[in-house]
Each structure stands twice: as C-alpha cells, then as structure tokens.
C-alpha cells in the first residue's frame, strides 16, 4: 500500500504519525493509498525550513526564479498524460477533464515565469528638490495554501508558483482526499530547481488547517474550498495577524434570452451544469429562462439525457462524485427539492454503472419550477443538479441574480450586444460570461469572485496574486553633495 510522503526541507519523507487517511478510487471504493495526518512537530519543521530558506530565496535574482518556472512548465507538459491518469484514479473526473485541470494550472505556471514583468515597482524622480521616491514590491515571508479536492492540480498551481516566484517560501496542504497528483506536481517542481525549504508539503484535515492558521511564522494563507471551512480559515488566520484570501462556495446562474444561439447555448449549458459531476465552484447550477426561452426545457432535458456516466478512466461525460458522503448529500438535497415542490424532470439518483457498482455515481438531474426559497436553490449542491427558473424579462432576471448572496460567476446567452452590456453593468457578480458559461479568466487577469463567495480583498493568480504575496515598501531618498550639505534645521514637514 502506497503511503503519501511529505516534503520538508527538500526531502520527501514519511510521516511519524499514527493516524492515516484512506484515499479511495471514487468509482470502485478501492483504497489506493494512505495519506498521513501530519504531526504538529512535522508542521513546525516544515515552517522552520521555509523560514530559513526565505532568508536566501528572497534575495535570489528574479530572473533565476523565473527560469525555474520556465523549466517547470516544460516538465508539466512532458508529464501531462501521467498527471491526468493519477488525477482521475483518485478524484474520479474524466481523463479529458483531468487534462483540463492540469492545463489550467499550467497556464498560471507560465504566467509566473514572467514575474520580472509583474513585480515592477514605481519611481518618480525629483519629487522635491534633490529628492527621489520609489516603491518596491517585496515578499512577505512564509506563505501557505489549503486546497480542495475538486481541482487537485489546478488550484495548488494557482498558489505556490505565484507565491514562490514573488520571493516567498511556501507550505502547501493538499486535500486529504486526493493528494497524489499534487505530490507528483511537487516532485516536478523540485526537479525544475525549486531549492530546499522553499516549497514544503504537509497533509491532513482540520488539525493541519488550524496549525497553519495559528503558526506565528506564516504570514499569509490562501484557501479554496467550501464556505463553511473558508469562513473558519479566514477568521482564524486573520485573528492570528495573517493576510488571508478565501475563495468559497457559489450558486452560479446562466441567463438565457430567446435570441440566443440555441444549439450552442444548450451544449454549453449541459457541459457547465453537469461536467465534473457538478463538482466545480464555477458550475452553472441555475438556468434562468427569459420569456420565450422557457420553451427550451425539453431540449435541455434531452441534452442531459444524452450524457454518459461512467468511471473517469473510461473518459465519457461524467465521472463519480468524490465520496459516498458526497453522493449521500447530493441525493438528500434532490429529495428536499421534491419535498418542497420543484418539478423533478430528470432524476439521477440510484444510477448503476456496469462494472462499477460501488461507485459514487449520480446522474444528471434537472428540476423545473424552482423558487428562491427552496433548499436546492439556497445551497450549493456540488453535484450534477440543474435548477430551472423563469423570468419575464432581463430586468427580472437581473433582480433575481442580485438577490442571491453569492458572487462567483454568472453568464448570459444572447445575440444582443445591448442586452449583454446591460447585464454586465447591472449584475453584482465578480465574473461574468457572455455566451461563455464558466468565465474563469486566464492568468493575466485574476480570479475575481465576489460577495459571499469570497473573503479577502485580493484573489488568486494574476495581478491580484502579486499584490497578495507582496507588501509595498516606499523609499524617499536625498543625496547631498558638499555644497548642499550646508543648511539649517527644518522643523516643518516640508522636504
């Protein structure tokens, strides 16, 4: 049985813990590895290694740091198929989706390789007589990341490349449910040249999360995951004096106007609602049909019925949910939708996949006539469940979306530029797609979820990540020559 190792001070080491967590194949329930609950002493060792390495890493030339990530992106490309297979085995998503998971993280690594252009400060000459002022963006110190199960490649790559490229050192805690692809990415980072102590990895559940939040030598914590845990991390880390960013739950809406390109819209809607078995914080889990688009319900159902559910390695349309507990929760929420009066058009409960009878499968599920007071609307289901709602016009749809507390993402499907412009102006959501269902930006921008979907001012990757992982130091300087040195005492604030 494979035991997942830790990375402490450049060494992949076994834990001394007595507590091990099973990693299971979601399609079969077979235990494929065990991951440790890292001990307090081992966490302290990891942070101490990062603290020591920071003293030299922060002064390493920025071009040297950039070249490591040039090598790293090449290694990820070289091992893409291997990484996707590991990811699918432990997480359950299809091979195609697993490759996409790795590739979207790879884009951030490529962006980190351009850090010399991203970390440029400001300079103004002669702000006063003989006085120059300039600012520099300097690293914070030891930073940490806590990542979720649903994107075990992409989200770690959102975090440590940007943190390390800006001159920080890092302690990563992957999800205890699927850490193996993350560890393979860590091995490749070490192979690319990340020095000892600059990157460290610890494992476990709540005890490790709390230790990271509490440790006095960790200066910043980045988190992606559920709202419940995200609030806990933000409050605990902030109370310990840390900078924190937490990307949390969502309820993303797609607004369909009658003039939308029907076939393209239906295809995108089905992929965004049911892809990855709905286990995306950016899943399009609510569709608002405006006016005559309300007649598309049967077409939406037909698209969903055409999707094939199987083990991820079979590379069909949907894989299993991550765990039996996740499956039970999704099926429970489907039951509450029925009880509260929504029309169940397609029921994915009780689905059986030949050869994988123990898998955590839930098929595409569709509710019509959903109202905003129903539990299936108020909660993030995190499964392949689509809620259909209606609106008489675009104004009513915008009012409905803005009343929802979450703000991760939304999309509008239309061929009207005027309608799209009104939507993007009036909607109070951080990421907006126009004829694009999952508007996660490329790394030259920043992930900009908002409202109840986010705690902290700055988002992951892009420009905001450079700000998050650095602090601004402003220097005001005057150099006297012999003639200028003969002056009198100045007791005012003037230069």
Phi and psi in degrees as a GROMACS rama.xvg file:
@    title "Ramachandran Plot"
@    xaxis  label "Phi"
@    yaxis  label "Psi"
@TYPE xy
-69.7682  134.797  UNK-2
-111.43  121.233  UNK-3
-68.4666  132.625  UNK-4
-89.4572  168.365  UNK-5
-104.171  162.667  UNK-6
-117.37  114.191  UNK-7
-132.447  118.836  UNK-8
54.4785  43.6623  UNK-9
83.3849  0.00217989  UNK-10
-116.241  132.112  UNK-11
-83.9422  111.209  UNK-12
-126.398  150.976  UNK-13
-76.8214  149.352  UNK-14
-82.1509  152.021  UNK-15
-90.7422  9.55103  UNK-16
-66.697  158.948  UNK-17
-103.817  1.49666  UNK-18
-115.475  117.542  UNK-19
-122.41  144.342  UNK-20
-112.425  130.851  UNK-21
-72.8338  137.403  UNK-22
-106.358  122.212  UNK-23
-117.464  149.561  UNK-24
-73.0919  117.48  UNK-25
-64.4061  -16.489  UNK-26
-87.0816  -18.1767  UNK-27
-131.369  -16.5052  UNK-28
69.836  8.35642  UNK-29
-68.6358  133.116  UNK-30
-76.7051  119.299  UNK-31
-106.019  -14.6658  UNK-32
-170.562  171.95  UNK-33
-129.394  141.161  UNK-34
-119.059  140.664  UNK-35
-80.9617  152.84  UNK-36
-86.1439  98.6973  UNK-37
-54.9525  138.691  UNK-38
-76.5333  161.037  UNK-39
-59.494  -39.5784  UNK-40
-63.8894  -39.3401  UNK-41
-69.49  -36.9103  UNK-42
-62.3503  -43.4628  UNK-43
-62.7758  -37.7197  UNK-44
-63.5394  -42.0124  UNK-45
-63.8395  -44.2711  UNK-46
-67.1022  -39.6715  UNK-47
-63.7912  -38.8943  UNK-48
-64.1648  -41.6754  UNK-49
-65.8545  -39.2907  UNK-50
-64.134  -41.982  UNK-51
-67.1922  -43.6477  UNK-52
-65.8742  -29.5799  UNK-53
-59.7716  -32.248  UNK-54
-62.3841  -31.2263  UNK-55
-99.8141  -36.1388  UNK-56
-63.4235  -37.8275  UNK-57
-62.8572  -23.5519  UNK-58
-101.038  2.24128  UNK-59
-68.4997  133.739  UNK-60
-52.0259  140.19  UNK-61
-62.8847  -31.0756  UNK-62
-69.3914  -31.9282  UNK-63
-65.2915  -43.3684  UNK-64
-62.2441  -42.1257  UNK-65
-62.6924  -39.9324  UNK-66
-65.5552  -30.5953  UNK-67
-59.7695  -40.7621  UNK-68
-78.3283  -22.9608  UNK-69
-64.0339  -43.3454  UNK-70
-67.2804  -38.7569  UNK-71
-63.6252  -43.993  UNK-72
-64.1504  -34.4067  UNK-73
-65.8858  -40.0933  UNK-74
-66.1445  -39.509  UNK-75
-62.7487  -43.6742  UNK-76
-60.3665  -41.7336  UNK-77
-63.7397  -32.9274  UNK-78
-106.944  20.2297  UNK-79
-55.3797  -47.868  UNK-80
-64.2988  -43.1004  UNK-81
-60.8618  -45.1095  UNK-82
-62.3858  -41.9137  UNK-83
-64.1261  -39.4334  UNK-84
-66.6729  -41.3015  UNK-85
-62.632  -44.1474  UNK-86
-61.6697  -46.116  UNK-87
-62.9928  -40.3969  UNK-88
-61.2752  -36.9742  UNK-89
-101.005  -23.7584  UNK-90
-103.325  -32.7908  UNK-91
104.555  -16.7398  UNK-92
-69.4735  161.929  UNK-93
-63.794  159.727  UNK-94
-59.7149  -42.5998  UNK-95
-62.1076  -42.705  UNK-96
-69.4386  -34.7423  UNK-97
-64.4916  -40.7522  UNK-98
-62.8158  -39.7239  UNK-99
-63.5244  -38.1996  UNK-100
-57.2158  -50.0488  UNK-101
-65.3503  -42.6675  UNK-102
-65.8986  -40.5151  UNK-103
-66.0538  -30.3998  UNK-104
-71.3024  -39.0246  UNK-105
-56.7939  -36.5569  UNK-106
-61.5507  -34.7542  UNK-107
-70.8103  -37.6212  UNK-108
-60.5791  -44.0007  UNK-109
-60.4121  -39.6787  UNK-110
-66.4222  -39.1269  UNK-111
-62.5645  -28.7586  UNK-112
-66.4692  -15.5479  UNK-113
-99.2872  26.6385  UNK-114
-59.8877  -28.6956  UNK-115
-61.1586  -28.6834  UNK-116
-86.7206  -17.4067  UNK-117
-93.2159  -21.8117  UNK-118
-108.787  28.5796  UNK-119
-79.6602  131.974  UNK-120
-85.1498  -157.148  UNK-121
-127.65  154.35  UNK-122
-146.435  130.644  UNK-123
-128.458  122.153  UNK-124
-86.47  142.181  UNK-125
58.0172  50.0538  UNK-126
-66.3207  -27.0119  UNK-127
-140.928  179.343  UNK-128
-59.8277  111.504  UNK-129
72.038  13.6711  UNK-130
-114.781  129.372  UNK-131
-115.867  147.385  UNK-132
-128.091  134.544  UNK-133
-143.921  154.045  UNK-134
-121.525  147.379  UNK-135
-130.367  148.352  UNK-136
-101.911  107.677  UNK-137
-107.077  149.681  UNK-138
-65.8776  156.973  UNK-139
-82.6379  -38.9132  UNK-140
138.191  -131.344  UNK-141
-82.305  124.027  UNK-142
-117.732  164.449  UNK-143
-140.029  155.075  UNK-144
-134.694  140.902  UNK-145
-124.683  118.411  UNK-146
-117.395  156.099  UNK-147
-93.8039  175.418  UNK-148
-79.5253  -22.9286  UNK-149
-77.9962  -24.5709  UNK-150
-133.571  74.5879  UNK-151
-74.1834  -7.20116  UNK-152
-103.737  -52.3066  UNK-153
-62.5227  -47.6261  UNK-154
-73.0061  -40.4905  UNK-155
-55.8569  -36.1831  UNK-156
-75.0702  -15.8451  UNK-157
-66.9832  -29.8773  UNK-158
-98.3111  -71.3245  UNK-159
-67.9002  -32.0389  UNK-160
-61.4007  -44.9648  UNK-161
-67.362  -38.9653  UNK-162
-65.3809  -45.1515  UNK-163
-72.1933  -40.2273  UNK-164
-61.285  -32.1268  UNK-165
-81.6362  0.286154  UNK-166
104.272  4.57218  UNK-167
-86.5808  168.327  UNK-168
-109.323  166.053  UNK-169
-143.428  143.409  UNK-170
-121.964  118.462  UNK-171
-106.869  135.756  UNK-172
-118.06  102.804  UNK-173
-72.0997  167.086  UNK-174
-59.7582  135.822  UNK-175
-72.892  -9.42043  UNK-176
-85.649  -25.6803  UNK-177
-154.546  66.5591  UNK-178
-89.1101  -3.32748  UNK-179
-71.9613  -39.9725  UNK-180
-68.7089  -33.6933  UNK-181
-61.0393  -43.6304  UNK-182
-66.2398  -33.5883  UNK-183
-66.8897  -37.9593  UNK-184
-64.1636  -35.8749  UNK-185
-66.1153  -41.0625  UNK-186
-59.4921  -40.8021  UNK-187
-68.5091  -33.57  UNK-188
-64.8994  -40.8579  UNK-189
-64.651  -42.2571  UNK-190
-61.9856  -32.4146  UNK-191
-72.4433  -15.5613  UNK-192
119.53  8.94532  UNK-193
-63.0944  122.484  UNK-194
-70.2663  165.778  UNK-195
-55.9343  133.533  UNK-196
83.7982  -18.336  UNK-197
-70.2613  -35.6758  UNK-198
-126.002  128.796  UNK-199
-133.946  151.257  UNK-200
-132.322  129.347  UNK-201
-123.659  164.831  UNK-202
-130.277  170.191  UNK-203
127.502  -169.662  UNK-204
-107.511  -133.658  UNK-205
-59.5354  -37.1236  UNK-206
-60.442  -39.5819  UNK-207
-71.3058  -40.4613  UNK-208
-57.8757  -48.0107  UNK-209
-64.0024  -39.1451  UNK-210
-63.2308  -39.0939  UNK-211
-65.5683  -43.9333  UNK-212
-63.5225  -32.7764  UNK-213
-90.8387  -22.0103  UNK-214
-64.4721  125.679  UNK-215
-67.3854  -20.7113  UNK-216
-89.9085  -4.99929  UNK-217
-91.3126  125.98  UNK-218
-96.3286  -23.3129  UNK-219
-151.639  145.849  UNK-220
-130.024  129.146  UNK-221
-110.253  135.579  UNK-222
-137.095  140.764  UNK-223
-133.626  129.128  UNK-224
168.138  -154.119  UNK-225
-71.9049  159.401  UNK-226
-63.7806  -42.0521  UNK-227
-59.1256  -49.5324  UNK-228
-71.9525  -37.277  UNK-229
-61.0974  -40.9482  UNK-230
-63.3309  -41.0263  UNK-231
-61.89  -46.8701  UNK-232
-62.9977  -45.6044  UNK-233
-62.6956  -46.0942  UNK-234
-66.5916  -44.5867  UNK-235
-70.2585  -43.042  UNK-236
-67.0666  -41.6525  UNK-237
-64.3362  -39.9831  UNK-238
-64.1255  -24.1493  UNK-239
-88.5025  7.31825  UNK-240
84.477  16.1773  UNK-241
-94.0131  153.478  UNK-242
-76.2317  136.963  UNK-243
-139.874  143.644  UNK-244
-132.279  131.191  UNK-245
-133.028  116.111  UNK-246
-97.2147  123.229  UNK-247
-125.514  -152.216  UNK-248
-70.9621  174.763  UNK-249
-156.873  168.596  UNK-250
-145.776  91.3572  UNK-251
-90.8529  134.999  UNK-252
-109.191  144.855  UNK-253
-115.956  124.407  UNK-254
-100.5  123.43  UNK-255
-112.929  117.581  UNK-256
-90.8684  153.898  UNK-257
-61.0209  -21.7442  UNK-258
-87.9862  2.51968  UNK-259
-63.4952  151.852  UNK-260
-65.5572  109.361  UNK-261
-63.2251  -51.2658  UNK-262
-66.241  -44.0696  UNK-263
-61.8056  -42.957  UNK-264
-63.901  -45.1613  UNK-265
-62.9397  -41.9149  UNK-266
-63.6528  -44.575  UNK-267
-67.2089  -38.9206  UNK-268
-62.6013  -45.3713  UNK-269
-62.5678  -42.8087  UNK-270
-65.2338  -40.9616  UNK-271
-75.9266  -29.8348  UNK-272
-80.8871  -38.3464  UNK-273
-113.668  -15.3032  UNK-274
-59.7192  150.004  UNK-275
57.764  25.3658  UNK-276
55.1816  29.6652  UNK-277
75.5726  7.11799  UNK-278
-90.7714  59.1351  UNK-279
-133.76  137.231  UNK-280
-70.2415  -12.8411  UNK-281
-106.429  12.3666  UNK-282
-58.8775  142.138  UNK-283
-88.9636  88.6511  UNK-284
-95.432  -7.59257  UNK-285
-132.228  131.583  UNK-286
-116.664  132.311  UNK-287
-109.57  110.562  UNK-288
-89.8559  122.1  UNK-289
-100.623  126.147  UNK-290
57.1006  -126.517  UNK-291
-66.6738  -14.7941  UNK-292
-64.9115  -14.3462  UNK-293
-60.6612  -15.4969  UNK-294
-81.5498  -1.07874  UNK-295
-87.0547  2.80195  UNK-296
-58.952  -45.3653  UNK-297
-62.9194  -34.6808  UNK-298
-68.5272  -39.6206  UNK-299
-61.2211  -45.1616  UNK-300
-61.7656  -41.8713  UNK-301
-62.6502  -40.4545  UNK-302
-61.0366  -42.6514  UNK-303
-67.1056  -39.6891  UNK-304
-65.7349  -21.9222  UNK-305
-82.8403  -5.73396  UNK-306
-81.2737  143.64  UNK-307
-107.116  130.685  UNK-308
-103.325  130.522  UNK-309
-163.205  179.857  UNK-310
-61.5706  146.9  UNK-311
-55.6183  -37.4132  UNK-312
-66.5058  -18.6184  UNK-313
-77.2925  -13.1418  UNK-314
57.6204  48.2474  UNK-315
-90.8484  -136.965  UNK-316
-98.1925  -42.1862  UNK-317
-129.048  138.429  UNK-318
-100.939  -168.403  UNK-319
-80.1443  165.94  UNK-320
-73.3604  165.767  UNK-321
-67.8779  -30.8926  UNK-322
-154.421  161.914  UNK-323
-58.0517  -35.6166  UNK-324
-65.015  -39.5718  UNK-325
-64.5584  -42.155  UNK-326
-62.1013  -45.4989  UNK-327
-61.8155  -40.1109  UNK-328
-64.922  -45.3493  UNK-329
-62.7703  -44.4767  UNK-330
-65.7102  -34.422  UNK-331
-63.7556  -43.6032  UNK-332
-66.7051  -35.8763  UNK-333
-59.576  -41.944  UNK-334
-61.5252  -38.7667  UNK-335
-67.635  -32.972  UNK-336
-61.6185  -41.7725  UNK-337
-63.7157  -46.386  UNK-338
-62.0112  -33.7288  UNK-339
-88.1593  0.840388  UNK-340
101.665  6.41823  UNK-341
-71.9119  152.383  UNK-342
-88.0856  114.6  UNK-343
-84.524  101.478  UNK-344
-83.1143  -31.2845  UNK-345
-145.576  123.931  UNK-346
-111.299  115.747  UNK-347
-94.9053  7.70223  UNK-348
-74.8333  150.507  UNK-349
72.589  14.2109  UNK-350
-69.1396  140.325  UNK-351
-120.357  135.539  UNK-352
-113.416  123.649  UNK-353
-57.1515  129.557  UNK-354
87.7741  -10.6988  UNK-355
-135.306  51.2578  UNK-356
-64.0612  -20.4641  UNK-357
-96.0685  5.86036  UNK-358
-71.2236  158.595  UNK-359
-89.6438  58.9405  UNK-360
-93.1372  135.857  UNK-361
-133.169  127.731  UNK-362
-83.0457  170.54  UNK-363
-53.2895  133.497  UNK-364
-130.296  136.027  UNK-365
-130.824  130.597  UNK-366
-112.587  136.231  UNK-367
-109.709  167.477  UNK-368
56.2651  41.8271  UNK-369
-82.5415  140.317  UNK-370
-118.153  160.445  UNK-371
-71.0873  -9.50725  UNK-372
-93.3041  -1.33194  UNK-373
-81.814  148.451  UNK-374
-63.4134  -35.7185  UNK-375
-67.3444  -19.6252  UNK-376
-90.0771  -38.3083  UNK-377
-75.7148  -29.4866  UNK-378
-101.122  148.883  UNK-379
-77.8781  112.832  UNK-380
-75.2615  -36.5181  UNK-381
58.2316  45.5877  UNK-382
-153.718  177.106  UNK-383
-80.4018  63.9674  UNK-384
-124.364  124.754  UNK-385
-112.283  129.529  UNK-386
-103.153  128.904  UNK-387
-104.876  129.676  UNK-388
-127.991  166.357  UNK-389
-124.423  152.847  UNK-390
-144.933  143.66  UNK-391
-72.0114  -34.2635  UNK-392
-153.351  178.468  UNK-393
-65.034  -37.0766  UNK-394
-59.632  -42.8869  UNK-395
-66.2265  -38.0422  UNK-396
-64.8552  -43.0931  UNK-397
-63.3736  -40.8024  UNK-398
-61.8521  -40.6881  UNK-399
-62.2877  -46.9855  UNK-400
-64.9612  -42.1512  UNK-401
-69.7052  -20.444  UNK-402
-77.8231  -18.6099  UNK-403
-76.5961  135.96  UNK-404
-71.7355  -20.2085  UNK-405
-82.0933  159.372  UNK-406
-150.149  37.5369  UNK-407
-72.3339  -56.3769  UNK-408
-160.669  159.195  UNK-409
-153.461  166.662  UNK-410
-147.042  150.87  UNK-411
-123.884  141.017  UNK-412
-117.557  114.247  UNK-413
-165.045  160.513  UNK-414
-106.907  9.8602  UNK-415
-98.4864  114.952  UNK-416
-63.3503  -36.2828  UNK-417
-64.8881  -42.9057  UNK-418
-65.0824  -42.3074  UNK-419
-63.9424  -39.8925  UNK-420
-66.3026  -42.7062  UNK-421
-60.6907  -42.8696  UNK-422
-61.6403  -49.6974  UNK-423
-67.0487  -27.0335  UNK-424
-78.172  -41.5361  UNK-425
-91.4362  -18.4959  UNK-426
-80.6526  141.074  UNK-427
-103.62  59.4011  UNK-428
-132.197  144.184  UNK-429
-73.6982  -24.7481  UNK-430
-135.647  122.473  UNK-431
-122.795  130.654  UNK-432
-107.171  137.985  UNK-433
-113.495  108.736  UNK-434
57.3375  31.7711  UNK-435
-147.069  115.853  UNK-436
-80.0423  -27.191  UNK-437
-124.087  88.2316  UNK-438
-83.7088  55.4599  UNK-439
-79.2552  120.566  UNK-440
-74.5643  158.371  UNK-441
-70.5221  162.397  UNK-442
-67.5853  -11.2798  UNK-443
-72.746  -15.6927  UNK-444
-105.083  -170.949  UNK-445
-125.871  148.167  UNK-446
-63.2065  119.441  UNK-447
-125.178  40.8951  UNK-448
-54.7957  156.014  UNK-449
-142.548  -179.88  UNK-450
54.2011  -132.029  UNK-451
-71.6372  -6.42114  UNK-452
-86.4898  -1.65564  UNK-453
-150.049  139.037  UNK-454
-123.839  135.252  UNK-455
105.63  154.259  UNK-456
-82.6113  -23.8939  UNK-457
-119.581  141.009  UNK-458
-97.0527  174.253  UNK-459
-72.6023  156.551  UNK-460
45.3466  177.855  UNK-461
66.8756  -159.278  UNK-462
-60.8753  -39.9263  UNK-463
-67.3247  -31.061  UNK-464
-66.576  -39.3473  UNK-465
-60.8143  -41.0296  UNK-466
-65.7165  -40.751  UNK-467
-63.8191  -40.1896  UNK-468
-91.6263  8.68565  UNK-469
-135.816  161.494  UNK-470
-121.926  151.516  UNK-471
-90.4774  127.97  UNK-472
-114.769  123.24  UNK-473
-107.84  130.011  UNK-474
-116.813  128.798  UNK-475
-115.339  122.026  UNK-476
-129.769  141.19  UNK-477
-135.165  132.926  UNK-478
-116.616  121.925  UNK-479
-90.2883  136.46  UNK-480
-92.2279  177.262  UNK-481
-60.3332  -38.0711  UNK-482
-67.949  -40.8519  UNK-483
-75.9479  -14.7962  UNK-484
-74.4191  -11.5271  UNK-485
-90.7591  92.6952  UNK-486
-137.248  -179.877  UNK-487
-110.684  168.934  UNK-488
-66.9296  133.982  UNK-489
-112.85  112.963  UNK-490
-99.5401  7.7568  UNK-491
-99.9052  176.426  UNK-492
-85.0452  -2.00135  UNK-493
-71.2396  145.273  UNK-494
